Amino acid sequence: MTRIDFAASALHEFGKLAERLAPERSVDLIEQDLNDCWHIPDRAAGAVFAITVIENFVESGQQHHFSMEICRILKPGGLLVLEYYTPRDGYYSVLLDSSPLKEKGIVIDPNNAISFRIFTGEEILALMNPAFETVMNTQFTWDGVKYGKPCTRTSDYLVLRKKV
């Protein structure tokens, strides 16, 4: 198993969790900027899990690079599991409604000044196609707290299979 992240702290926590839950499994932890070419060989992955990652790619060039790297490293028939926040999310929808970059789907979180791109499902499918076919598309809603404020969170899950 390989985990890539730009944050050393996230890799460290994942490594501790993996060691505790599956000490018999080997985990390669790679710290790198996902805007660079990934240090994974072509067609080496049977599955990629991108959990709230794509929102970090605000510009179209970054989004294209992300989709191309996933296509490159996934084996034919491999699965891509995406979790992402949409304009329906109770936290990001409020930020999006007041964003001067709303038409581009971009919000700037006032709590950390980080820009995020909020996608619709159609935008994700357009970005990843034609190399993938949809296996599952669903939503999950829960009551949560974001920066101390209660809100109803909604994230979408999309499972895609790389075409052979």
Secondary structure, DSSP 8 states (H G I E B T S, - for coil): -EEEES-HHHHHHHHHHHHHH-TTS--EEEE--TTS--SS-TT-EEEEEEES-GGG--SHHHHHHHHHHHHHHEEEEEEEEEEEE-TT-TTHHHHHHT-TTGGGTEEE-TTT--EEE---HHHHHHHHTTSEEEEEEEEEEEEEEETTEEEEEEEEEEEEEE--
